Amino acid sequence: MTVSHAVETEADELKYGLVRSESFEFPVVDGVLLLSLAKNYGGPEDVLTPHAALQIAAIEHLRAGDVDGLKEWIARHAPIVAKLINGHYSTYLDFATDLDRILAPAIDRELTAAADFEVLGDIGTRRSLGDRMRRPSNARSVRAAHQLVHRARTAGRQLTRRRDPAGHRDEQLHSYYLQRFFSVRASVTALALRHLPIGGRVLSVCCGHGVFENLLGRIGPQPDNLICMDGQLTNLLVVRELIGTDADFICHDVQFDWPFVDGYFDGVFSSTCLPEIPAQKFFIEEAVRVTDRTGWTLFDSIWAMDSGALRIDPYRYYRYSQNFLEHIRDYVPMFRRIVTDRSLGFDVSGAPADYLLSPQWNFESGDVDEAVSSPRDVEINVLAVDQDRFRGFDHVDRLRLSPELLSFSPAFHVEETAASVTLVRRRQYASPDVNFASRDCGTLSRIRVIARENLADPETLEELFLSGLAVLLPRNFEDNQRNLRSYASVDGM
């Protein structure tokens, strides 16, 4: 690929322009390469970022050297992208709240329309209306009634948000994407990463909103060069603008060939996304292919139908049917068939303390088969390395977390007195979801009282982190965010 139009640069890097290949000319928008010739992402997400239209608009405007015109187009047709580019959001929670405001009615509209097919979408409401009106479920009058229900729901949500904006923000704080940052599973991932040599070039695939990127450099070194690749431009901008990640960004559908030569990266990381990729075999092959023989390829937090996921879910608006594996144990023979030139280590997810001092990936076939025959959890982690050339696991000591890095988990209310801090578990976390913690973690403490003077003590900090009470939040996660240092003395009140 070569740069065909360098319209705007910043610090010797292409900010707006076009990159030419043998078959196409791809745009660079605000430093992000919009690479794949993919269909629209599909469903309500296209309300946020109409990818195909954006790519074409970018090409036309940038060929004319019209960056201002492109920005105006984005503001009209992808306003949330424009807000991210312009630094509109001060915190990640601000963004998440605005995202829900835009996306929720679009999801409801999609599910209402899909119900016309009688097997997809909000079929519960459609059937209920059909029964009440004593008409066939696909009758025009029932469809019209359903559309009225959709409009009423949207208006009701808007009214509730206007009346209780704080409640809406709190609701988002405990949604799936935000929970991922302070889940116990994220702490397990952080501890597992400490054992891998993080250096050189690292690729983050399907980076989402940047859980991995948030952990890098917090309890270990930063890579020399990080590349984040995701199919949604919005995700990449969130990682850059709100997680504050210094990286190169590529918007690409990972079901197409990955744009890297063999062995280009020293580490390749993905988390939770493999089961969501229809072409799982291709994804695994590409991830291993672009990893150097001395490096590592980590497929973190892989799940299957054990977790409660359904292959056909009429309410899963972004993909109604999906080729999920039935059990996490099914991934063991699958990986062994696909990855034949590397050694494979498997780990069924456990509690944070398990990962404190040693890596948990098991490379012995017999031990692995026994562990997955009756697994302790619903997620499995897979590491691929060339054991003859792999640089080896890093030796780690006990955690040395500073109070400046840690925050109390949003899973708790925080109450203060002059001498202590009391954490009271929120009702949503009385029985944590499988996405939040492994089965081995048990339940979070209901109440915990901590003396202020102990909040600078390394052993106390380690124990709080391992028990899910203290977490590594992004620096701009929410308003009035405080680290543990601010609680260590009465002056922080």
Beta strands, then each sheet from edge to edge (+ up, - down):
strand 1: 2-10
strand 2: 13-20
strand 3: 25-29
strand 4: 32-34
strand 5: 201-205
strand 6: 225-230
strand 7: 248-251
strand 8: 265-271
strand 9: 291-303
strand 10: 343-348
strand 11: 379-385
strand 12: 407-408
strand 13: 412-416
strand 14: 420-425
strand 15: 447-451
strand 16: 470-471
sheet 1: 1+ 2- 3+ 4- 7- 6- 5- 8- 9- 11+ 10-
sheet 2: 12+ 16-
sheet 3: 13+ 14- 15+
end
